[in-house]
Amino acid sequence: MAGRRAVSGDRFVMISGCSGGGKSTLIEELARRGHAVVREPGRRIIADVRAGKSGALPWDDPAGFAVCAVAMAVADYEKARGLTFFDRGVVDAVVALEATTDESGAALVARYRYDKLFLAPPWPDIYETDHDRRHSLEKALSDYGRVEAAYRAASYDAVMLPRDSVAARADFTLANLT
């Protein structure tokens, strides 16, 4: 059944939070340590579009991008097995969908649940724009408020990631899985 885990040992850990808050760097460190990870749908969609595959860019078609992000996040969830760390996921994609369309993603948020949520708080000292992250810190903060509220509304208990080195954040994450 879609949205249900086929293996009883599955444990899905969400790393979400503020854009530019160090989530992807943490995910890369967890992968380096041998853990299964799912990289951020948004950056993968952008890479796909640049490679000539289908999709939408967030600055050209925000609603189309959100639809792609929802589809990718659901597919990622359904493929994952075992202990898996996600860099954003269904809830984050639904927040974008609801911000850019009249569609509701409440059923998806209820169906695709993560076992643990870590939130990366805003960290202006490390925030940078790049070729794929074009939005301002102010926009990142606004988006963060919506994402945090969505997780809270979905009854997640967030563990806030410390503003610390990548290694210390990975150690913290692994030590706080229970």
C-alpha contacts under 8 A as a table, 3 or more apart, distances in Angstrom:
res1	aa1	res2	aa2	distance
1	M	4	R	5.71
2	A	78	E	6.82
3	G	74	V	7.93
3	G	77	Y	7.50
3	G	78	E	6.34
3	G	111	R	5.70
3	G	112	Y	5.27
4	R	78	E	7.75
4	R	111	R	7.88
4	R	112	Y	7.63
5	R	8	S	7.03
5	R	10	D	6.89
5	R	78	E	7.47
5	R	81	R	7.90
7	V	10	D	5.73
7	V	81	R	7.05
7	V	82	G	7.52
9	G	82	G	5.72
9	G	83	L	7.65
10	D	81	R	5.44
10	D	82	G	3.99
10	D	83	L	5.65
10	D	84	T	7.71
11	R	81	R	7.69
11	R	82	G	5.75
11	R	83	L	4.55
11	R	84	T	6.28
11	R	114	Y	7.72
11	R	115	D	6.15
12	F	82	G	7.64
12	F	83	L	5.92
12	F	84	T	5.05
12	F	85	F	6.14
12	F	86	F	7.32
12	F	114	Y	5.15
12	F	115	D	5.31
12	F	116	K	6.80
13	V	83	L	7.49
13	V	84	T	6.06
13	V	85	F	4.74
13	V	86	F	6.08
13	V	114	Y	5.95
13	V	115	D	5.80
13	V	116	K	4.83
13	V	117	L	6.04
13	V	118	F	7.69
14	M	85	F	5.92
14	M	86	F	4.88
14	M	87	D	6.47
14	M	88	R	6.48
14	M	89	G	7.28
14	M	114	Y	6.31
14	M	115	D	7.73
14	M	116	K	6.08
14	M	117	L	4.79
14	M	118	F	6.09
15	I	23	K	6.36
15	I	27	I	7.94
15	I	85	F	6.96
15	I	86	F	5.81
15	I	87	D	5.14
15	I	88	R	6.00
15	I	117	L	6.16
15	I	118	F	4.94
15	I	119	L	5.96
15	I	120	A	7.28
16	S	23	K	6.75
16	S	87	D	6.26
16	S	88	R	5.05
16	S	89	G	7.96
16	S	92	D	7.67
16	S	117	L	7.33
16	S	118	F	6.27
16	S	119	L	4.93
16	S	120	A	6.12
17	G	21	G	7.07
17	G	23	K	7.54
17	G	118	F	7.83
17	G	119	L	4.60
17	G	120	A	4.47
17	G	121	P	5.88
17	G	122	P	7.54
17	G	144	Y	5.94
17	G	147	V	6.95
17	G	148	E	6.94
18	C	21	G	5.24
18	C	119	L	7.77
18	C	120	A	5.88
18	C	121	P	5.68
18	C	122	P	5.17
18	C	123	W	7.87
18	C	140	A	6.24
18	C	141	L	6.61
18	C	143	D	7.39
18	C	144	Y	4.86
19	S	22	G	7.84
19	S	23	K	7.94
19	S	122	P	7.56
19	S	127	Y	7.84
19	S	140	A	5.47
19	S	141	L	7.83
19	S	144	Y	7.23
20	G	23	K	7.44
20	G	122	P	7.59
20	G	123	W	7.29
20	G	126	I	6.95
20	G	127	Y	4.77
20	G	128	E	6.42
20	G	129	T	7.99
20	G	140	A	7.77
21	G	120	A	5.57
21	G	121	P	6.27
21	G	122	P	5.62
21	G	123	W	5.36
21	G	124	P	7.92
21	G	126	I	7.03
21	G	127	Y	6.60
22	G	25	T	5.27
22	G	26	L	6.20
22	G	120	A	6.93
22	G	126	I	7.87
23	K	26	L	5.14
23	K	27	I	6.22
23	K	87	D	6.48
23	K	120	A	6.48
24	S	27	I	4.93
24	S	28	E	6.17
24	S	39	R	7.24
24	S	40	E	7.28
24	S	87	D	6.36
25	T	28	E	5.11
25	T	29	E	6.35
25	T	166	V	7.04
26	L	29	E	5.07
26	L	30	L	6.27
26	L	166	V	5.96
26	L	169	R	6.93
26	L	170	A	6.26
27	I	30	L	5.06
27	I	31	A	6.18
27	I	37	V	6.61
27	I	39	R	7.28
27	I	85	F	7.13
27	I	86	F	7.61
27	I	87	D	6.56
28	E	31	A	5.02
28	E	32	R	6.08
29	E	32	R	4.92
29	E	33	R	6.29
29	E	166	V	7.10
29	E	167	A	7.24
29	E	170	A	6.80
30	L	33	R	5.06
30	L	34	G	6.61
30	L	35	H	5.57
30	L	36	A	7.82
30	L	37	V	7.38
30	L	85	F	7.96
30	L	170	A	6.43
31	A	34	G	5.08
31	A	35	H	4.89
31	A	36	A	6.18
31	A	37	V	6.04
32	R	35	H	7.32
35	H	83	L	7.46
35	H	84	T	6.98
35	H	85	F	7.56
36	A	82	G	7.98
36	A	83	L	6.66
36	A	84	T	4.88
36	A	85	F	6.30
37	V	84	T	5.39
37	V	85	F	4.62
37	V	86	F	5.76
37	V	87	D	7.67
38	V	76	D	7.11
38	V	84	T	7.25
38	V	85	F	6.20
38	V	86	F	4.72
38	V	87	D	6.08
39	R	44	R	7.54
39	R	86	F	6.40
39	R	87	D	5.20
39	R	88	R	7.78
40	E	43	R	5.81
40	E	44	R	6.52
40	E	86	F	7.34
40	E	87	D	4.73
40	E	88	R	5.58
40	E	89	G	7.44
41	P	44	R	5.09
41	P	45	I	6.03
41	P	69	A	5.78
41	P	72	M	6.28
41	P	73	A	6.43
41	P	87	D	7.84
41	P	88	R	7.18
41	P	89	G	7.29
42	G	45	I	5.18
42	G	46	I	6.34
42	G	65	F	7.94
42	G	69	A	6.26
43	R	46	I	5.13
43	R	47	A	6.20
43	R	132	D	6.99
44	R	47	A	5.03
44	R	48	D	6.13
45	I	48	D	5.01
45	I	49	V	6.27
45	I	55	G	6.29
45	I	56	A	7.30
45	I	57	L	7.62
45	I	65	F	7.80
45	I	68	C	7.36
45	I	69	A	7.33
46	I	49	V	5.21
46	I	50	R	6.24
46	I	55	G	7.66
46	I	56	A	7.32
46	I	57	L	5.98
46	I	132	D	7.16
47	A	50	R	5.12
47	A	51	A	6.16
48	D	51	A	5.01
48	D	52	G	6.44
48	D	53	K	5.11
48	D	54	S	6.87
48	D	55	G	6.99
49	V	52	G	5.14
49	V	53	K	5.04
49	V	54	S	5.83
49	V	55	G	5.55
49	V	56	A	6.61
49	V	57	L	7.19
50	R	53	K	7.28
55	G	64	G	7.40
55	G	65	F	6.74
55	G	68	C	6.32
56	A	60	D	7.23
56	A	61	D	5.92
56	A	62	P	7.60
56	A	64	G	5.52
56	A	65	F	4.70
56	A	68	C	7.25
57	L	60	D	5.35
57	L	61	D	5.77
57	L	62	P	6.92
57	L	64	G	7.76
57	L	65	F	5.74
58	P	61	D	5.40
58	P	62	P	4.42
58	P	63	A	7.77
58	P	64	G	7.76
58	P	65	F	5.31
58	P	66	A	7.73
59	W	62	P	6.15
61	D	64	G	5.31
61	D	65	F	6.05
62	P	65	F	5.03
62	P	66	A	6.13
62	P	100	T	6.38
63	A	66	A	5.04
63	A	67	V	6.27
63	A	96	A	7.75
63	A	97	L	6.34
63	A	100	T	5.00
63	A	101	T	6.12
64	G	67	V	5.11
64	G	68	C	6.28
65	F	68	C	5.11
65	F	69	A	6.12
66	A	69	A	4.92
66	A	70	V	6.18
66	A	93	A	6.03
66	A	94	V	7.44
66	A	96	A	5.43
66	A	97	L	4.84
66	A	100	T	7.52
67	V	70	V	5.24
67	V	71	A	6.34
67	V	93	A	7.85
67	V	97	L	6.34
68	C	71	A	5.18
68	C	72	M	6.12
69	A	72	M	5.12
69	A	73	A	5.94
69	A	93	A	5.41
70	V	73	A	5.16
70	V	74	V	6.14
70	V	89	G	7.88
70	V	90	V	6.02
70	V	93	A	4.98
70	V	94	V	6.33
70	V	97	L	7.59
71	A	74	V	5.33
71	A	75	A	6.20
72	M	75	A	5.06
72	M	76	D	6.00
73	A	76	D	5.04
73	A	77	Y	6.18
73	A	89	G	5.01
73	A	90	V	5.10
73	A	93	A	7.13
74	V	77	Y	5.13
74	V	78	E	6.23
74	V	89	G	7.68
74	V	90	V	6.17
74	V	112	Y	7.52
75	A	78	E	5.14
75	A	79	K	6.22
76	D	79	K	5.28
76	D	80	A	6.17
77	Y	80	A	5.36
77	Y	89	G	7.91
77	Y	112	Y	7.39
80	A	84	T	6.71
81	R	84	T	6.74
86	F	89	G	6.54
88	R	91	V	7.74
88	R	92	D	5.93
88	R	93	A	7.84
89	G	92	D	5.47
89	G	93	A	6.21
90	V	93	A	5.13
90	V	94	V	6.05
90	V	108	L	7.25
90	V	109	V	6.53
90	V	112	Y	6.93
91	V	94	V	5.08
91	V	95	V	6.23
91	V	108	L	7.98
91	V	109	V	5.67
91	V	147	V	7.56
91	V	150	A	7.11
91	V	151	Y	7.03
92	D	95	V	5.16
92	D	96	A	6.58
92	D	147	V	6.09
93	A	96	A	5.15
93	A	97	L	6.16
94	V	97	L	4.80
94	V	98	E	6.01
94	V	104	S	7.68
94	V	105	G	5.36
94	V	106	A	7.91
94	V	108	L	7.87
94	V	109	V	7.46
95	V	98	E	5.29
95	V	99	A	6.14
95	V	105	G	7.97
95	V	146	R	6.89
95	V	147	V	6.31
95	V	150	A	7.07
96	A	99	A	5.06
96	A	100	T	6.27
97	L	100	T	5.35
97	L	101	T	5.81
97	L	103	E	6.89
97	L	104	S	7.70
97	L	105	G	7.49
98	E	101	T	5.39
98	E	102	D	6.28
98	E	103	E	5.85
98	E	104	S	5.96
98	E	105	G	7.06
104	S	107	A	7.78
105	G	108	L	5.29
105	G	109	V	6.31
106	A	109	V	5.12
106	A	110	A	6.22
107	A	110	A	5.13
107	A	111	R	6.09
108	L	111	R	5.02
108	L	112	Y	5.93
109	V	112	Y	5.57
109	V	113	R	6.74
109	V	154	A	7.19
110	A	113	R	6.46
110	A	154	A	7.28
114	Y	117	L	7.07
116	K	156	Y	7.85
116	K	157	D	7.79
116	K	158	A	7.63
116	K	177	L	7.07
117	L	156	Y	6.90
117	L	157	D	6.79
117	L	158	A	5.11
117	L	159	V	6.24
118	F	158	A	5.53
118	F	159	V	4.72
118	F	160	M	5.71
118	F	161	L	6.25
118	F	173	T	7.63
119	L	158	A	6.18
119	L	159	V	6.10
119	L	160	M	4.90
119	L	161	L	5.82
120	A	160	M	6.18
120	A	161	L	5.22
120	A	162	P	7.67
121	P	160	M	6.82
121	P	161	L	6.93
122	P	141	L	6.81
122	P	144	Y	7.72
123	W	126	I	5.90
123	W	127	Y	6.34
123	W	163	R	7.42
124	P	127	Y	5.02
124	P	137	L	7.35
127	Y	137	L	7.06
128	E	133	R	7.93
129	T	132	D	7.69
129	T	133	R	5.07
129	T	134	R	5.38
129	T	135	H	6.85
129	T	136	S	7.29
130	D	133	R	4.96
130	D	134	R	6.01
131	H	134	R	6.47
135	H	139	K	6.10
135	H	140	A	6.89
136	S	139	K	5.20
136	S	140	A	6.30
137	L	140	A	4.86
137	L	141	L	6.11
138	E	141	L	5.12
138	E	142	S	6.31
139	K	142	S	5.05
139	K	143	D	6.14
140	A	143	D	5.12
140	A	144	Y	6.01
141	L	144	Y	4.95
141	L	145	G	6.30
142	S	145	G	5.24
142	S	146	R	6.66
143	D	146	R	5.21
143	D	147	V	6.23
144	Y	147	V	5.04
144	Y	148	E	5.95
145	G	148	E	5.25
145	G	149	A	6.10
146	R	149	A	5.14
146	R	150	A	6.11
147	V	150	A	5.08
147	V	151	Y	6.34
148	E	151	Y	5.34
148	E	152	R	6.23
149	A	152	R	5.02
149	A	153	A	6.01
150	A	153	A	5.03
150	A	154	A	6.16
151	Y	154	A	5.02
151	Y	155	S	6.48
151	Y	156	Y	5.47
151	Y	158	A	7.96
152	R	155	S	5.15
152	R	156	Y	5.43
152	R	157	D	7.06
152	R	158	A	7.91
153	A	156	Y	7.55
161	L	169	R	6.69
161	L	172	F	7.66
161	L	173	T	7.59
162	P	169	R	6.54
163	R	169	R	7.71
164	D	168	A	6.08
164	D	169	R	6.13
165	S	168	A	5.14
165	S	169	R	6.14
166	V	169	R	5.09
166	V	170	A	6.20
167	A	170	A	5.12
167	A	171	D	6.16
168	A	171	D	5.02
168	A	172	F	6.02
169	R	172	F	4.97
169	R	173	T	6.08
170	A	173	T	5.05
170	A	174	L	6.18
171	D	174	L	5.25
171	D	175	A	6.01
172	F	175	A	5.11
172	F	176	N	6.12
173	T	176	N	5.26
173	T	177	L	6.48
174	L	177	L	5.65
175	A	178	T	7.83
